[in-house]
Amino acid sequence: MTLNTYLTFTDNCREAFEFYRSVFGGDFAELQTFGDGPPDMGVPEEAKQQIMHVSLPVGDSVLMGSDSNPAFGAGPVTGTNFSIAYSPPSREDADEKFAALSDGGEVSMPMAEMFWGSYFGSCVDRFGISWQINWEPPQSD
């Protein structure tokens, strides 16, 4: 299991992550635009080149991020434009931690199978901290 930081930007995620890559070195482990998502996401044409997900390994951690998308609600507020990403060891642990973290808080996206192959959900805990739970099933050989 790991805890990583996830940053959300209005429309300059690519620029920010190119900067972070210049500082820390390395290569992006993942880089997807909203245009890479399924057509039923309802992304406006002008937002399709914005970053849906990027991850940059930094030592034993991963810095992750995305642009906010107006189709999904209000954009980020500087200072609260981050969340903690938890990668649990099992689907059961994902459900358990999600239930505990969202108790007394607010569910942003219930735990569900996602098009990228993970079991994912997001919530804000009762202290106002945003969480993302992302369980990746073991890959079959």
C-alpha positions, 0 to 999 in steps of 0.5 A: 500500500502507498500514499501519494500526492495528487494535484489538480490544476485549472488548465496548466497541469502539463506545464506544471508537470514538465516543470516538476520533471525538470526538477526531479528528472525521470519520465512520466509513468503515465500521461493521458488526456481527456481526449483519451477517455471514452466518448461518453465522458462528455468532455467538451472539444476544447478540453480534450487536450487537457491532462486527465492523468499524469504520474511522475515517479519521484524516489519511492513516491509518485507525484500525480495530477490532472487538470480539472474539467468544467464538465465535472464541476467547479475547478480547484481552489489554490491551496486545496487543489490536492488529494491523498491517493491511497493504493490499497493491497486488496479490493476489500481494503479499498472498500474498508478504507473508503467507508471509514474515510467517507464516514461523516464526510462526503462521497465525491465518486463512489467506489466502482470499476473504472475504464482504466481497469482499476476499482476507484472512488473519491471522497472528502473526509470529515476534516475536509481532506480529499482522498482517492482510493485506487485498487489495481487488480493483479495483472494476469500473465 
